Amino acid sequence: MRILSLALLCAGVLHADTSLVLSFFNHAKSANLDWVGESIAQSVHDALASEGVLALDREDRLEGYRRLSLSPGAELTHASILKIGESLDASQVIYGFYELIPADPANTQSKGSLRITARILDVKHTRQGAVYSEVGALEDLWSLSTRLGWQTLKQLRPKDAPDEGQFMAARPAVRLDAVESYVRGLLATVPEQRHRYFTQAARLDAKYSQPCFELGKTFWEKKDFKVAAGWLERVTLTDPHYMEAQFYLGLCRFANGDFKGSEESFQRVAAAVPLNEVFNDLGVVQAQRQDYTSAAASFRKALEGDNADPDYHFNLGTALWRAGQYEPAADSFRATLARNSGDSEATALLGRTLKKEAPRPGDTKPEGKPRMKTNYEESTFRQLQAELGIKK
């Protein structure tokens, strides 16, 4: 199924509806509030993505600006909004602006009120949707933006949008200063600044999930698996990166020697996002736990999706070999070599399998060590899921 999705998507045969959320334009007449537009866009994007709507991420949006030589901070004309939507093959573009209503001078505790106005442009039919808005205290930016995201869901999916109360209850309010730190981290171009802002955001509000994901990925890339796991464990279920966080958490736990926890993470992801690489890594952990029957079943599921990958054949061969199933193991090693003739380890193990030589007890060498995958391509799966009309 996944090979089919990759081939058709690359060929342009499958094209599911996608939404693009632009940074909201600043009508507040204060450059100090420029970051608010990005915050609103992220909240609306996350609201859509967490409910299964295909929403282009921030990097896609910035790529659209680059293609058209547009400044990310500039207010766009209707023609430019249409062009950026077309350039990214978006079906809808969500955009708008925000205004600051000054507080009553007698109320020294208030920063003023924010009015956020949004609209959806139907790119396919060049048609404007209705205007909708949220108004409230600036301090409640998180809740205002999240509620605007729910309104956007209602516009896009009027029949199956979630109940507003349940939607909001699952996304508790976040402190304004934490939101600002997170968004400034997204906007920062220096890695040290990004890290400082994300750390500050997470410390200001312990329940704030998004900076935890960013920090988890940062420490994963630095191979500091213990610290990375601590951050990734804090990513919440309503975060659109939750499954990705669980995938990398599984890798971190494996590296830390927590094989039971690693297996639980990969099982959780496999149940929701059945990618080849997830089944493969689940099999690696199961093999580490000497559950070779389950490992072989997981490797076979990976092969169902991508029979061309030599690592999946190799991993299946190692599980079968360790289980004493020499003939099918030999077939798997032959399949590995048919796809990668230079694999010396597969050659050696094929020889041992043909001689029916079992693994040496107590051997500390990485003999027949299954191979992990660290790529994670959820977006491809979501595209096919949306194209086939399968709800998340």
N, C-alpha and C positions, 0 to 999 in steps of 0.2 A: 504493500500500500504506500509506503513512504517513497520507494523508487518511483512509483507512478506519480506521486505528488511532485517530486523534484523535477522529473522530466517534463510534465505538463506545465508546471509553473514557469520553468525556464523557457519553454516553447511558447508561452503566452496563451495556452489553451484554457488553463484555469485562471480565473481572475475574480476573486472574491471582493465584495465591497469593502473598502477601507476608509477610515476617517482620519483626517489631519486636523490637529488642534494647533492653531497659531498662538504665539505669545500675545496676550491682550494689550491693546494700545493704551498708553498712559495719557488720560485727559485730566489727571489730577494736578497738573501744572507744578509738579515737584519732582526734580530729578532723583531725589532721595527715595522715591517710591517706584522707580523704574523696575526694580526686582519683582514687584507685585504682579506684573503682567506675566512673567515667567511662572510664578507660583500658581496663578489661576490656571494657566495652560497645563501645568503638570498635574494639578488636582483633577481637572476635567479628563485629561488623558488617562490617569490612573483609574478614575471611576468607570470609564468605558472599558478599558482593558481588563479590569478585574471582573467584569460581567460578561466577558467573552466577545466584546466588540473588537474587531481588528482595527487597531489605532496605531498609526505610524509614530515611532518614537522621536525623541528630540534630535538625535543624530540625523534621521531622515529629513526632518524639517530643516535643519541647518544646511543639509546638502541641497535642498530645494532653493534656499536663499543663495547659495554659492552659484548654482546653475544660472540663476537669473541676475546675478550681480546685485542682489538686494542687501541692504543693511538689516541685520536681525532686530535692531532696536527701532527701526523706522516704522511709521504708520503707513500701511499699504493702501493703495487705491483698490477699487473693486476689480479693475482689470488685472492688477498684480496678484490679488488673492486668487482669482480664477486661474491665472497662469501657473502659480506655484502648485495649485491643486492638480492641474493637468500634467505638470512636469513630473509629479510624484505618483501619477495614476490614482489619485485619491477620488473616491466617490462623493465624499462630502468634506467640506472645510468648515470647521467651527472657529469662529473668530469674534472679536468684540472689543470693548473698551471699559475702562473703569474711571470713576470720578470720586474725588474726596469732598465730602460735605463737612465743612468746618464744625468743630464742636462749639457748643455754647460757652462763651468765655467764663461763665460762672462755674462750669463743670471742668475743674482742673484735672480730673482723673481720666477723661476721655481723649483719645487721639483723633476723634472725628468719626464720621460714618463713611462707608464705602458703598457706592452704587456700581454694580457690575452688570453690564448689558451685553447680551450675546445673540448671535445669529448663526444659522446654518446655511451654507451655500451648497446647493445640489449641483455638483460640477457636471454630471452627465447631461442634465437638462437645462443648465444655466438658469437655475431658478432659486430665488431667495426664499428662505423659510421665515417663519414668524419671529418677532423679537421677543426675548424673554430675559428676565433679570432677577437679581438678588440685591437686597439692601440691608445693611447692618453695620455694627461697630467694626472699625478697622481691626480691633483686637480679636474679632471673631473671623478673621480672614479664612482660616482653615475650614470652618463650618460653612461659611458663605460659598467658598469655592467648591466644596464637596457637594453641597446642595445644588449648585449650578450644574455640577457633573450629573447629578441624578435627574435634573430637568432635561439635560441633553439626552440622557438615556430614554426618557419619556418621549422626546421628539423623534428619536431614531427607532425606538422599539416600543411603540405605544401599547401593544398587546401583552408583552411579556417583561416589561420593566419591573424591577422589584418594588416592594412596598417602601415608601419613603422612610417611615419610622424605622423599619428593620435595617434599611440601607445605612441610615445615619448612625444607628446604634452600634453597628459593626465597625464604624470608623470614628472613634472618639476624638474629640477636639484636641488640637495640638497648639502649644503656646506660640504666639506670634513671633517672638524672638528666635525660637527654634526653627520655625518655617523660614524666616529670613536667612538664618545661617545656612540652612540646607540649600536654598536657592542660590545664595552667593557662592556656595561650593560648586554647584552646577555651572555657574557662570565663570568661575575662576579658570585660568589657563595654566597656572603653575601647580604641579602636583602637590607641593607642600602646602599651598594655600587651600586646595581642595580638601586635603586631609584635615587641616586645622578646622575648617568650617564644618565639615561633616561630623567630626568628633564633638565640636561645640554643640551642634544641633542635637546629637544623640544624648549628650549629657544634660542639656537644658530640659529635655522631655523624654523620659525613659521609655515611653510607649510609642515613640516616633519610629516607625519602621523603615522608611525610605533611606535615611542616612546609614542605618545599620547594614542595609544591603550594599551600599556603595563602599563602606569600610570593609565589609567581609570580602568583597571581590578584590579590593586593593591588597589586603593581607594575603589572600589566596595567590595573587600574582607574585607577591614577594616570597611565597613558599613558607610563610609563617602560619602554619596550619592550625596551631592551637589558638592563636588570637583570632584568626579568620573564623573558626568554628564558633567562637564566643559571640561574634557579631551576627553571623548568619542564623544562629539559633533565635535571634530576636526579631527576625523578619516575620511579620504576621500573615495570616491566611488571606486577608483582603488585599494585601500588597500584590500588584500584578507580577512582581518578580518572585513570588513565593516559591513556585516550583523550581525556578532556576536556582534560588537560594538553597533549596533542599538538595538539588543535584550537587552543588559545590560543597554543601555541608557533608554529603555522603563521601565525597572525595577527601575532605579534610579529616573526617572521622576515621576513614581507612588509613590515611597517612599517620594518624595519631594512635593507631592500634585499637580503636574502638570499633570492632568489626560488627558487633550486634547493632550498634547505633547506625553504622554505615548502611547495613542491610535495610534497616527500617526506613532510612531516608530514601534509598533507591526504590524500595517497594512503594513508598508513597508517591513518588514521581511517576513510576511506571503505571500505576493505576489511573493516573490522570493524563499523562503525556507519554504514550507508549512509543518512545523513540528507540531506535536501534542502539544508540550509545548508552541509554539508560539500562536496557536489558543486559547489554554486555557488561557494564560495570556491576550490576546486581549479581551476575554470574561470577564475576571475579571475586566478589566478597563471599559469596556462597562457597566457592572453591576454597577460599582461605579458611573458611569455617569447616572444611572437609565434608560439606554437603554436596557431593559430586552429582547426585541425581538432580537436585534442584539447579545446580550450576549448569549442567548440560541442557536442561529445559530452557533456561534463560538464554544461553548462547544460541540455541536453535531459534528462539524468537527473534534474536538480533539478526540471524541469517535469513529469516523469512522476509525481513525488510531490506536487507542488502547482502545478497549472496556473493557479491564481487569483492567484499572486504576480506583480505587474507587473515587479518587478526581475529575475526570472528571464527573462521575455520580453525585457526591455531588454538584458540581458547577452548573450543569444543573438543579438539583433539586431546588437549592436556587433561580436561576433566574426564574424558572417557579412558584415557591411559591410566590415570590415577585410580579409576574405578575398576581397573582390570579388564576393560572391554577393548582388547587389542585390535581386533579387525576393524571395527568402526573408527577407532582412533587413528589407525593407519590411513583409512580413507580420508579423514579430516586433514591429516598432515599432507597427503598427496594433493588435496584440494588447495591447501595453503601454498604449496610449491608451484602449483599450476598458475597461481595468481602472483606469486613472488618467488621466482626460481632462485634468488640469491639469499633466501632465508636459511642461514646456516643452522640455527637452532631447530627449525622444523625438520631439516635434513637429518640432524643427529637424533632427534626424537623419533623420526620415522624408522631409522635403523634400529633403535632400541625397541620400538613397538613391534617390528617384524620379528625380532628375536624373543619377544614376549618377556622383556626385562622390566621388572617392576621398579618404581622409584626406590632409591636407596634410603632406608630408614636413617634418620639423623643427619642426612646430607644438608649442609647449610648453604650450598650453592643455589642460585635461583634457577633450578632445573625445572623447565616447563612452567615457568611463572606466567600466569595469564596477563594479558595486556589490557591496561585501562584505556578509556577514551576520555578526553577532557573537553571535547567540543559539545555544545548544547544548542540545538536548533529548534527551539519550540515554535518560532514564528512560522516555519514551514508547515508544521503540523496544524497550527491554528488556521493557516490559510486554507488548507485542504478541508479541515473541519467546517469552516465557514462556507466553503464552496459547495459542500455536500449537504449543507443545512443541518449539521449536527450541533446541537446546543452544548455549550460547555458544561 
